[in-house]
Amino acid sequence: MRGSKGRSPQMTKNIIRAIAVVLTLLLALSGCSMIVIDQEMDDAEAVAIVNGEVITKVEARNLFYANVNFYSQLYQMYGLSFTEDMIPDIAKMTIDQMISDRLVQQKAVEMGLVEFTDEELEALKADANEQFETYVDQYQPELTTEEMTEEEARQATVTYLNDNGVTLDNLLEDVRREAIRERVNQAVIADVVVTDEEIQAAYEEALQNDESSYANNRYSFETAMQRENSVTWMPEGYRRVKHILFAFSDEQQAELDRLSADITSFENQIAALEEGAPLEDEDQAEDDIGPADPNAEPEDHTEAIADLTAQIVAAEQEINAIKARHLSDITTNKLPEITAKLEEGASFDELIAEYGEDPLMKTEPAQTVGVFVSAASAAYDEEYIRAAMALQAIGDISDPVVTVSGVFIIRYEADVTPGPVDIALVRDALAETLLTEKQTQTFNDAVAAWEEAAKIQRFPERLT
């Protein structure tokens, strides 16, 4: 696992599952599946040499597997074909990543940043051990059989992970190298600052982009305001609200999802029938019934459409019944408690923290400013929009309103002034973003300069 930087536990899990497939693919590419090789010599073969330091095949292998697995899954996600001729490019990319890391590690030696105190080493070991236990927790259920004791199951899992390169020693080395990389990064970016002029320029650029992006795209604006605090332009007609959500139970949600899927299926069937598609039980092979008669009268699907329509109505009634029961439960059992606490002086924020089941309301920036809603909102349910916009004055609180997400109690927080946002309100966020961008660019430029000055040999074909 040496050299595999930035890998998450889930990625390592995917890597392990993909290794067998990748090995098969690589053997097929190399045409050497019947050739016996000296594994130790093969592992020690150089895939790159950086200022005289060898990066071996075994060091690069796991990162290579990770990259192959990542791109194969990415292509599959978007319905694209991942082909064998992509493997050489991934090998080259892997080698470049390994070279970059090796240059940083070499620079750390020059800068005297590779020594750790006993206390720091203990912290690194704790981090590595925590990662290893995460892998054990992920894999043990899959590797446990009924006859195993807990100790036997753990040992089987540890053996499996070790056999696939996930060891405490390798994890500790990864953690140590990442800590060194961060030390080098901090040293390189120590003097990076942003000026008032740069912030002003960033504000003006953001203002132009935000107006262009959000003037006619309500959904984009509303979702941006759920996760960002640096939007510089506000559309017309918005107010800020906060809410307490009482979500449906898992069982209720599963039933609602099933009913909604049924309705969609019924609607699709109706659309197909209205376009003249045959009934499913009449859809026979042409060999059985011969070619269609162009002069035949179109079939009458009135009865089938009526039956499907009735099923839609029944499903919608079931959905409404589930919503009504949930609304009644909240109105009867939760609303009196909330009303009493408000009368006793509790803040709405306190009640969100105590009762609310929407993670959005407990995550910044929504936790502080709420969400942005207008009569023409695109990111919220119609019931939610109507209830939020019906509130007459800032501070008003709605009656419970049920939507597809659950039951909401909504508070009117503030009006939103349309047009440009005062730079003072977004300056800190813009400065933070700009600083991060400059720091990243500065570090990347430094690594590029080190690479330009280094003596490097690449052998990416040896990975494939």
N, C-alpha and C positions, 0 to 999 in steps of 0.2 A: 504493500500500500504506500510505500515511499513515493513522494512526488505527486500524490493525488490530492491537490489542494482544493479546498472549498467544497468537499463532498459531504452531502447530508446523509443521515442514517437511511433515509428512504432510497437515496441514490445507490448506496452500498448494497441495500437489499436487492435492488433491481440488477445491479452488477452481478451479484452472485447467481441470480436466476438466469442471467443471460450468458454466463461464461461458457457453458456447454455449447450453446448455439453459436457463439462467436468463434470458439475454437474449431468447430466443424466448418464454419465458413472460411476461416483462415487456412485450414488444411486444404480445403477444396481449391482455394485461390493459389496456394503454393504448389499444389500438385504433389505433395510429399507425404500423403497419408500412409504410404507403405514404407517410408524410409525411416530407419531407426537412427535416432540422433542421440548425442551425449547431452542430456538435459542440463547438466551443470555448465558445460561449455556454451550451450545455447543461451542460457540465462545470463552469462557473463559477457555476451557479445555486445559491443558498443553500438548504440543507436544514435549517439551524439558525443562529441568531445568538446568541452567548453574550457578554454584556457588550460588545456592539459588534463582536465578532470573528465573521466568517463561516466556517461550516463548509460547504464546497462539496460538490456532488454527487459530483465526482470523488474527493474525500477519503473520502467515506462508502461509495463504491460497492463496493470490494473487501471491506470488512467486511460489507456487506449480502449480497454473494454468498456469503461464508463462512457467514453465519447461515442463509441459505436452504438452502445445501447441507447444513449440519449437521443442520437439523431435517428436511429431506426424507429424509436417510439414517437419522436416528433413528427416524422414523415407519416407514420401510421395515423397519428392524431388528425392530420390534415388530409387524409385520404390519398397520400402520395406514395409512390413506390420507392423503397430504399433498395438500391442496387449495388452489386459488387464493385462496380467501377468507382463508387464513392469512397471505398476503403482507403486507397492511397492518399487521398486528400485529408482524411481523418488522421491517418498516420502522421502526415506532415504537421497538422495542427497540434497533435499530441506532442511531437518533438519540440515544436516552438514553445509550448507551455512548459515543458520540462526545462528547456534552455533558459527561459525567463526566470523560473524559480531558482535554477542553479546560479544564475548571475546575481540574483538578490542575496542568496546565501553566501556567495563569495564576497560580495560587497559588505555584508554584515561582519565577516571576519576582518576585513580591512578597517572597518569602523569600530571594531571592538565591541560588538553587540551580541555575541554568541554565548556569553557566560550568564548563568542563572544562580541566584542564591538558593540555599536549601529550601527556604520558604517558597520561592517561586517554583522550584522543581516539584515540591509537594502539590502545589496548585495545579501544575500541568498534569501530574499523575492523577489527581482527582478528576480532572476534566476527561482524560483518556479513559479512566475507569467508568465514569458516568456514560460516556459514549458506548463503551463495550456493553455495559448493562442494558442500554437501550436496544442494542442488537439482540442480546439474549432475550429480552422481553418480546421482541418482534418475532423471533424465530422459534422460541420454545414451544408455543402452542402448535405450530406446524410439525414439529419433530417429535412431539410427545405421543407415545402409545399408551394404551390402557394399562398394560402390565408394568409400566415404568413407575418407580418412585419419583418424588420431586427431585431428589439428588441425582438419580440416574438421568432424568429428563434434562436437567441443567448440564450434566456432563456431556450428554449426547449433543446438546446445542453448542457448547463450547468447542467440542471436537469438530463439529461441522463448520463453525465459523473459522476456526484456526486452519482447517484444511483448505478453506477458500480465501486465505490471506487476511482475515480479520482477527488480528491478535493484539494483545495489550501493548506489546513492544512496538508494533507498527503504528498503532493509534497514538502512542506516546510520541513517536518520531514525527508523525504528522502534526500533532499539537505543538511540539517544540519548534518545528520549521515554520508553522504559521505564526507563532509568537515572535520568532526572529524576523519574519517578513514584516509584521506589524511594527516592530522596532525600527526597521529600516525605513518603512513608509513614514513613520512619525518624524524621523530625522530629516528626511528629504523635504517634507511639507511644512516643517516647523516655521518657516518664515513667510508662508503664503498668507496673504490677506486680500480682502476685497475693499475697494475704495468707494466713496460716496458716488463718484462719477459712474463707476461700474454698476452700482445698485440702481442709480437713476436710469441708466441705459437699459438694464434688465427689466425695470418696471415699465418703461415705454414700449419695449418689445412685447412684453407679456400682455400689456393693455391692448395693443393692436391684435395680438393673436386671440386673446380671450373674447373680445367683441366679435371677431370673425367666427370663432368657434361656437359661441353660445347664443348669438342673437336669434338664430332660428333652430336651435337644437336644445330643447328643454331637457331632454333626458340626459344629454351629455353634461349640461350645467349642473343638474341636480345630483348626479352621481359624483361629479367632481367635488361638489360641496360636502359630500359625505366623507371624503378622505383627504381633502386639501384645505389649507388655510391661507393660500397665496393667490386665489382667484382675484383678478384686478378689475373685473367689469361685471355688473349685475343687470340682468334683464328686468323688464317691467313686471309689476304685479306680484312680487314675491313677499312672503312673510316667513319668519322663523317660528317653528313650533318644536316642542318636545313631547314625548309620549311615554306612557307606561304600556307595555305589551304583555298580555296574558296569552301565550301561545297555545295552540291546540296540543293535546297530548300526542304521543307517538302513534297511538292507536287511531285517534281521530284523524291525524294528518295522513296516515296510510290509507284510511278509508276515503278521505277527500281526494287524495291523489288517484286512487283507483276509479272513483266515480268520474273525475275529470277526464281521465284517459278513456273511459267508456264513452263519454259524451263526444270527445274528439273522434273516436272510431265511428260512432254512429253518424256524425256529421259528414265524415269522409265517405261513408257508404251511401248516404243520401246524395251527395254531390256526384258520385260515380253513376248512380242510377239515373239521376237527372240528365247526365250526359249520354245516356243510352247504353251503359255497360250492362252485361247480362248478370242475372242473379248467380250467386256463387254455385248453387247446386245445379245450375243450367250451363255452367261454363265447361263444356266438354271439348275434347280434342277435335280438331278439324277432320282428322282421319275417321272419327266415329260418325260425324254428322254431315261431312261434306262441306264444300264451300258455301259461304253465306249467300243467301238469295238477295240480290240487290233490289228486287221488287217487293220483298216481304214487308209487311206492316211492322212498324216499331212496337216492341213489347210494352205493355201497360204495367208500370211499376208503382202505380198509385197506392195499392194495398201495402206493398213492402215499405214504401216511403212513410206511409201513415204509421206503420208498426214501429219503424225506427224513430219517428218523431215522438211517439208515445213513450218509448224507452228513454229518450232524452229528457222528456218532461218528468218521468219517474226519477231519473238520476238527479235532476236539479232539485226535486222535492226532497230527496234524501240529503243532499248537500245543505239545503236550507234548514232541514231539521237538525243536523249536526251543529250548524252555526247557532241556531236558536237555543239549543240545550247549553252550549258553551256560554253564550251571552247571558242566559238566565242564571247560570252558576256564578258567573263573575258579578252580575248585578246583585245577587242575593248574598253571596259570601265574601266578596272582596270590596265592593264599593262602599258599604257602610264603614269598614275599617279605614279605608283611605279618606273618606269624608271626615270621619272623626279626627284623624291625625292632622288633616289640613286645618280643621277648626282649632286644634290644640297648638297650632303654630308650626307644624312640620313644613319644610319646603318641598316643592315638587321634585327637586333633585334628590332629596333624601328618600322620597317615595319611589323614584325610579331605581335607586340603588337597592331598596328593600324588596320591591315587588317586580320590577321590570325584568322581562325575559328576552329583550332585544339587545344583542351584543353591540349593535351600532350605537345605542344610547349610553354605552359604557366605554366608548372608544373615542379618542379625540380625532377631529375637532367637534364631532356631533355632541359629545358629552358636555361641552361647554356652550356651544352656540345652537345646538339643535339641528333640525333639517329644514331645507328651504322648499316651500310649497307655494304653488299658485293655482288659480282656477284652471289653468291649462297644463298642469303638471303631467309629465309622461312617465315618471319613475314610481308613482304611487297608485294604489287602488282607488277607484272612483269613490268608494264609501269613505275612505280616509280623507281624500281631497275635500269632499263635501263637508265633512265634519270639521276639518281644520279651517276651511274658508268661511264656515258659518259662525265662527266665534266673533263676537262683536268688538271686544276691547282687549287690549293687552292684559294678560293675567287671567282671562277667562279660561275655564276648564270644561271640556265637553263631557257629555254623557258617554257611557260605554258605546263603542261602535264596533261592529263585527265586520271583518274582511276575510279574504282567503288566507291571511296570515295569523288571524286570531282576533282577540278583542283589544281595542286600543282605548286609552283615556288620553286626550290630547290637551296640551296647554299652549295658548297663544303667547309667544315669547316677545316678539318685536316685529316691526315693519322693516323692510329692506329698501334702502334708497337705491333707485336704479341709476345706471351709468357707472362712471369710473369710481373705483374705490380709492380713498385717500391713501397715498403711499405710506403714511405713517402706520396704517393698520396692517400692511403686508410687508413692511420693510424687513422685519426680522426673518420672516419665512423666506423672502427672496434672497436675503444675504446668506442665510444658511445653505440654500440650494446652490447659489453661485459659488460659495466657498467650497462646498463639496465637489462641484464640477472642476474648479481650479486645482484643488488638491489632487484629484484623480488624474487630471491631465498632466500635472507637474510630475507625479510619480511615474506615469506611463512614459513621459518624455525622458525621464532619467534612465529608466530601464532600456529604452530604445538607444540612448546614447552609450550605455554600457555595452549593449550588444554590438553597436557599430565599432566600438574600440576593441572588442574581444576577438580572440581567435577561435572560430567555431567550425566544427565539421558536423555535418548531418548525414545520417544513414536511415531515413524513414522507411526505405524498402525492407529493412530487416525486421520491422514490426509486422509486415504482411507476408 
